[in-house]
Amino acid sequence: MEVLRRQLLAAPAAGPFPPPPASRTASPRTSTGDDVVIVSALRTPVCKARRGALAGCTPDHLLATVLRETLTRTGLDPTIINDIVVGNVLSPGGGAVMARVAQLLAGIPHTVPLTSVNRQCSSGLQAVASVAAAIKSGLYEVGIAAGVESMSQDPMGDVMPSINLETAAASPAARDALVTMGITSENVAERFGITREAQDAFAAVSHAKAAFAQSQGHFTGEIVAVECPGNNGKAPTMVSADDGIRPQTTPEALAGLKAAFKEGGSTTAGNSSQTSDGAAAVLMMKRSTAARLGLPVLAAFRSFTVVGVPPAIMGIGPAFAVPGTEKGSTPSFPS
């Protein structure tokens, strides 16, 4: 957050993080017809896994819902879509079959190709980057980038990765890639001196901001309601709002929770991200194509950066990727 604050204030970076390269602090670019733009951005509600309103919905249903609404709201002829890229982590086979089923359920014909990508927590962002790169390079003009996850239907931890555990365990570098997310959170907190109090305070403020935004209807325009099938003879229900926001959360209440992953640790069920169900999709194209189709431009895609970080503290990834690094350089990490 400190890195983001410095960028917003246009102050020089300090500490262990690399400064933004000159290309990222240049003057605003002039819009051109070749710009890659977003003309639609929709999502389902994001709900708590296993205990939330979308727990009974399979990922293909969630994705089909948001893809179908993308076509409805834009009036786009689905046959002009050149490609669909879907980010997914948990579904078998990288989610390729699930995503293809969702596409066809949404009314997008089989003539439109589809692929899935998995970059773990940033899989949806990778889908956006992949579509943007293809449009920018001239491979095609119109694409949909999406992401979907049902942590209720495909819970984490049930299936071990297909690796030689004995060989991996013998390598310190490879062994760290098997560390659970909860422990990496504890590692980051310990390594960078992030106290339990600071985490609880940040979590409470985050819930307060989300609750205010929800109460003001700021999420309404981007959310697509999902019809969930009823269980045990019950009627289907419509889910139209995020259900993980806790307006009454306070630092004092969070302070009473036990550490979730490590004895004496600082990461709890209250100050860490929830496991969730949901889907999202953005419709992307060249600016000139959007003008020809009469579609509004919501945003322009400008750049994308990925960096590798030590697996044992993988939660610091955004602190290095957001500022960006010089092409070909290697981030340095504090010991």
Phi, psi and omega in degrees: 000326178295322178297316179296319180299317181296322180294318181295329179271000180058033178267153178294142179290151179221173177078207188281354185269142180290144179287156177297139177293162184302325183297337182268353179244015181286170180294156181306144182278153177279133180290140177224167179294341180272357178304144171270123185234159175256126182248350177207137178218109184230156177211159170281171167300153173256118188236159182295134178291142175068328180244000185262180187289340182256012184299332182270002182262132176283157184299328178296325178291318179298314182292318179300322181299314183285328176292317180298318181290330176300317178293319182296313186285331181266341184069021184288137172287113186298341182289345180269357175290127184271335181194154173233130178238126185240126175272131180203144182250314195267332186293146179302146179068026180069013178078009185296314181292315179303316182291323178295319177299316180299319179302313183290324176296330181281354180090013176270122189295161182293344179290343176274119182287159180215145173219163178238154180226152180225103170242044181052232188298338181253028182298319178296320177295323178295323177299317178298314181297322181294316178294316180299318180296320180294319179293315182297325182279354178089010179292323175200178185248335185228130178210158175246129173250133185219168174211145180208145175207134169238097180282351172282317183278329181233070184297146180287151172091351182282334183236126178282146177296153182279080179223164174277100186297326180294316179293317180297319181294335181281348180252118180304319182293313181290324181299323180295336179290349180263358180293137182289159181299323180298319180288325176297326176297316178296322179297317179296315181300316181290317184293324186251009174067040179267111187283162175299320180298319180294320179293317180295319180295318179296318181297318181296317178295321180299315178296321180297317179295316180295320180295320178295315180299319179294318181293333180271000179076019183293338180267348190303315184293336183264348185267134174255123179294143182245129174272114181262137181295145178280149178253148178055044176082000180283155180288151177300154179238151176261127180249121186231006182216150175298139182244011181261358182280131181244094185300332185270007182295134177227156175303324181295318179293319180294328182296339181275355182276148178278153175299140187267338190236342186210134177302122181078011182281184184242353180267124182236175176294341183268332182252011175245166182289144178284158168281139193223163171238140177167172179211158178209157179208141174237139177262123185237149179194175174291148180301321180295326177292318178299320179295319180295325181272354180072031181260143181287147177264116180273327182194160175247138178277124184251316183200171183205134181223137171236146176223157175260140179230163178302129184303328183292341178230043188297343180294347179276359183313309181300329181295337178259327182283322183297311177293332182086160177229156177299143181303126178087355181272162180242124180300145175258143184241138180295145181277000000 
